[in-house]
Every structure is written in structure tokens, then in C-alpha cells.
Amino acid sequence: MPLFSADEAITPEAPPRAQEGGQPSYIRDHRRRLRERFMVGGAGAMPDYELLELVLFRAIPRRDVKPLARHLLEQFGDFNGVLSAPPARLSTISGVGDAVIAELKIIEAASHRLSRSKVMQRQVLSSWGALIDYCHTTMAHRATEQFRIFYLDTKNTLIADEEQATGTVDHVPVYPREVVKRALELNASALILVHNHPSGDPTPSEADITMTRRVQDAAEVMGITLHDHLIIGKSCELSFRSEGYL
């Protein structure tokens, strides 16, 4: 059942067809075929706009959502970009109201929680790919920089994942003293720093390099290891360890 009663998309031009329960038959048949394809072939068999249609079905029960799905993808780039878009920006799109925004944010929250479950309380080195996937899922499409920290125990098991700060489109404030203080509170033995570049380019700035060295110096004084600093771009990431910055 839809979360809200009103349809929110603009009705597309279509030839009149027989209706059942207020839904035109051509829409009902199209939705049935999409659901069947999804159940048989999974998401991998569907382009982004069709997967997005499946999400929109619940919010807009009686209208053709294909034009809206395509328009959202044009505006935000891809499926992840649509899910990650701020509600304020989504609400500026014609045909998008509270029901659509709620459905998109529910799917986004579910994807974050699923990704997080694959890395929490896991040995980081053996689940590195899942950790990178989680970072991309939660951070790659953000419009502003976010700085988060993964805290590890003596066995390199991830014991905490915390957002330390949120900044602007090209800057986020980081305080080494607060990073180390929190590590001591959690009895963490090691850290992984992560932040995103909304520009999509993960190349570190001089400020990124300087900040990383300051955190590393402060952590070493307290016997805490800085394993890596990851910068997340739109479709790729940069590891300070791999690139020789650490």
C-alpha cells in the first residue's frame, strides 16, 4: 500500500484503456511485467530507470512513473544519485512529493544499513572490499564533504563507525585532538579516516595531506595506529597508504 493517498506524478499522454480499481490496464500490465522480470532476473537484468520505476510504484499507485524515473536520473545521474539526493532538491522536481521522497529515503536507509552490517564487527583486512562498498554507498553522492572515522581494536576488527564532522562542498573541519580523544574512549588501537570529495575527484589536497599527518602524529603519541585515509570520489577512491602518503 502507498504511504500517502495522492498520486504525485504528472499523468502522461496515453490512449484510454479499460481500468480496474482506478488503474489503467496498460499501466497495470507494464508493472506486472517489470515485477516479473525483477523476480526472474534480479536487479542486474534491469537498467536504472526500470529499477527506479519499481521503487516509485508504491508511492504513485495509479500513474505511469517511467517519465518521472527518467527525469530523476537526468537530474541526479544514476540510481544511487537519486536515492542520495537531499529531500529539498528532490522536492523541486515536478511530480515529486512527500510519498516519493519517503520511498526513496526508505530505500536509501535500507541500503546503508545493509552495507554497514557487512563491515561492523568484522576483521577489516578480510572485508576490505565490503568496507569500500559501504563508503561509496554512504558518501559518494553527498553534496558536501563528510569526515568519518572507523575505529578498530587490537585484532583490526571494526568496533565503531562514526561521523566526526560535516563541512562544505570543498572543506570539512577535522580536529586531531578530538579524533584521538574518541579513540581512547572506545579503547581503539587503530583508525581509518574517510572523507568524500563532492567534485568526484579523490585526489588529495594539500590540506588533506597536512591534516592526515597531524592526526597520525597525535595518534602515534598515544600508541594508536593510523592504517589509512580513504578519499571517496563519485566512482573511485584513493588510499593514502597505497599512494605512499602514509
C-alpha positions in Angstrom: 0.0 0.0 0.0 1.2 3.6 -0.7 2.4 5.7 2.3 0.3 8.6 1.0 -3.0 8.8 -0.7 -2.4 11.2 -3.5 -0.6 10.4 -6.8 2.3 12.7 -7.3 3.4 12.3 -10.9 2.1 14.1 -13.9 -0.2 11.9 -15.9 1.4 11.1 -19.3 -0.5 11.2 -22.5 -1.8 7.7 -23.3 -4.7 6.2 -25.2 -7.7 5.5 -22.9 -7.8 1.9 -21.8 -10.0 -0.2 -19.6 -9.4 0.5 -15.9 -9.6 -1.7 -12.9 -9.5 -0.3 -9.4 -8.7 3.1 -10.8 -5.5 1.9 -12.6 -5.4 1.9 -16.5 -4.8 -1.6 -17.9 -1.6 -0.5 -19.8 -0.1 0.6 -16.5 -1.2 -2.5 -14.7 0.3 -4.7 -17.4 3.6 -2.8 -17.5 4.0 -3.0 -13.8 3.3 -6.7 -13.8 5.9 -7.3 -16.5 8.5 -5.3 -14.6 8.0 -7.1 -11.4 8.1 -10.5 -13.2 11.4 -9.5 -14.8 12.8 -8.4 -11.5 11.8 -11.7 -9.7 13.3 -13.8 -12.5 16.4 -11.9 -13.4 17.1 -9.7 -10.4 18.2 -6.1 -10.4 21.2 -6.9 -12.7 18.8 -7.5 -15.6 17.2 -4.1 -15.3 18.5 -0.6 -16.2 18.5 2.1 -13.6 15.2 3.7 -14.8 13.3 0.4 -14.5 14.6 -0.3 -11.0 13.6 3.2 -10.1 10.2 2.6 -11.5 9.8 -0.3 -9.1 10.5 2.0 -6.2 8.1 4.6 -7.4 5.2 2.2 -7.9 4.4 2.2 -4.2 4.4 6.0 -4.0 2.4 6.6 -7.2 -0.1 3.7 -7.5 -2.2 4.7 -10.5 0.0 6.7 -12.9 2.8 6.0 -15.4 6.1 6.6 -13.5 8.5 6.0 -16.4 8.8 9.7 -17.3 9.4 10.7 -13.7 12.0 7.9 -13.3 13.9 9.1 -16.4 13.7 12.7 -15.3 15.1 11.9 -11.9 18.0 10.1 -13.4 18.7 13.0 -15.8 18.8 15.3 -12.8 20.9 13.2 -10.4 23.0 11.0 -12.6 22.2 7.4 -11.6 20.2 5.3 -9.2 22.4 5.9 -6.2 22.4 9.6 -7.0 18.6 9.7 -6.9 18.4 7.9 -3.6 21.1 10.1 -2.1 19.7 13.4 -3.3 18.7 15.8 -0.4 14.9 15.9 0.1 15.0 19.7 -0.5 16.4 19.1 -4.0 14.0 16.2 -4.7 11.0 18.4 -3.8 11.9 20.8 -6.6 11.3 18.1 -9.2 7.8 18.2 -10.8 5.9 15.1 -9.8 7.9 14.5 -6.6 6.0 14.9 -3.3 6.2 13.5 0.2 5.3 10.0 -0.8 8.1 9.7 -3.4 10.7 11.3 -1.1 9.7 8.9 1.7 10.0 5.9 -0.6 13.4 7.0 -1.9 14.8 7.7 1.6 13.5 4.4 3.0 15.4 2.5 0.2 18.5 4.7 0.9 18.4 4.0 4.6 17.9 0.2 4.0 20.9 0.2 1.6 23.1 2.0 4.2 22.1 -0.4 6.9 22.7 -3.4 4.8 26.1 -2.2 3.7 27.1 -1.3 7.3 26.1 -4.8 8.6 28.7 -6.3 6.3 31.6 -4.4 7.9 30.7 -3.9 11.5 32.4 -6.3 13.9 34.3 -7.7 11.0 38.1 -8.0 10.5 38.8 -5.1 8.2 41.6 -6.7 6.2 39.4 -9.6 5.2 36.4 -7.4 4.4 38.2 -4.5 2.7 36.0 -4.7 -0.4 32.9 -4.5 1.7 34.3 -1.5 3.5 35.0 0.3 0.3 31.5 -0.5 -1.0 30.0 0.8 2.3 31.9 4.1 1.9 30.7 4.6 -1.7 27.1 3.8 -0.8 27.0 6.3 2.1 29.3 9.0 0.8 30.0 9.1 -2.9 26.9 11.2 -3.8 26.9 13.6 -1.0 26.8 17.3 -2.0 29.0 18.3 0.9 32.2 16.8 2.5 31.7 14.4 5.3 34.5 13.1 7.5 34.1 9.8 9.3 36.3 7.5 11.3 36.4 3.7 11.6 37.8 2.6 15.0 39.5 -0.8 15.2 40.5 -3.0 18.1 43.8 -4.9 18.5 42.6 -7.5 16.0 41.7 -4.9 13.4 38.0 -5.6 14.0 35.8 -2.6 13.2 34.2 -1.6 16.5 32.8 1.8 15.7 31.9 3.8 12.6 31.3 7.5 13.5 30.8 10.7 11.6 33.2 13.3 13.0 32.3 16.3 11.0 30.3 17.7 8.0 31.6 20.6 6.0 31.0 22.5 2.8 31.4 21.4 -0.9 35.2 21.5 -0.6 36.2 21.6 3.1 35.4 19.8 6.3 37.0 20.7 9.7 38.9 18.0 11.4 40.5 18.2 14.9 43.2 15.7 15.6 42.8 16.1 19.4 39.1 15.1 19.1 39.9 12.1 16.9 42.4 10.7 19.4 40.2 11.5 22.4 37.3 9.5 20.9 39.7 6.6 20.1 40.8 6.5 23.7 37.2 6.5 24.9 36.5 3.5 22.7 39.7 1.7 23.6 40.6 1.6 19.9 44.0 0.5 18.8 43.8 1.8 15.2 42.0 4.2 12.9 40.9 4.5 9.3 40.0 8.0 8.2 37.4 8.5 5.4 36.1 11.6 3.7 34.4 12.3 0.4 35.1 14.8 -2.4 31.8 16.0 -3.8 33.6 17.1 -7.0 34.1 13.4 -7.7 37.9 13.6 -7.9 39.5 11.8 -5.0 42.9 13.5 -5.5 44.0 14.8 -2.0 44.5 18.5 -1.5 47.5 19.9 0.5 45.0 20.4 3.3 44.0 16.8 3.2 47.7 15.7 3.4 48.5 18.1 6.2 45.5 17.1 8.3 46.3 13.4 7.9 49.8 13.9 9.1 48.6 15.8 12.1 46.2 13.0 13.0 48.9 10.4 12.5 51.3 12.3 14.8 48.7 12.8 17.5 47.6 9.1 17.3 51.2 7.8 17.5 51.8 9.7 20.7 49.0 7.6 22.3 50.1 4.3 20.7 47.3 4.3 18.2 47.9 3.3 14.5 46.5 5.2 11.6 46.0 2.4 9.0 44.8 4.5 6.1 42.9 7.6 4.9 40.4 7.0 2.2 39.1 9.7 -0.1 35.8 8.7 -1.8 35.0 10.1 -5.3 32.0 9.5 -7.4 33.1 6.2 -8.9 36.6 5.6 -7.4 38.6 6.1 -4.3 42.1 6.9 -3.2 44.0 5.2 -0.4 46.7 7.3 1.3 48.5 4.0 2.2 48.5 2.7 -1.4 49.6 6.1 -2.8 52.5 6.5 -0.4 51.2 9.4 1.6 51.4 7.2 4.8 
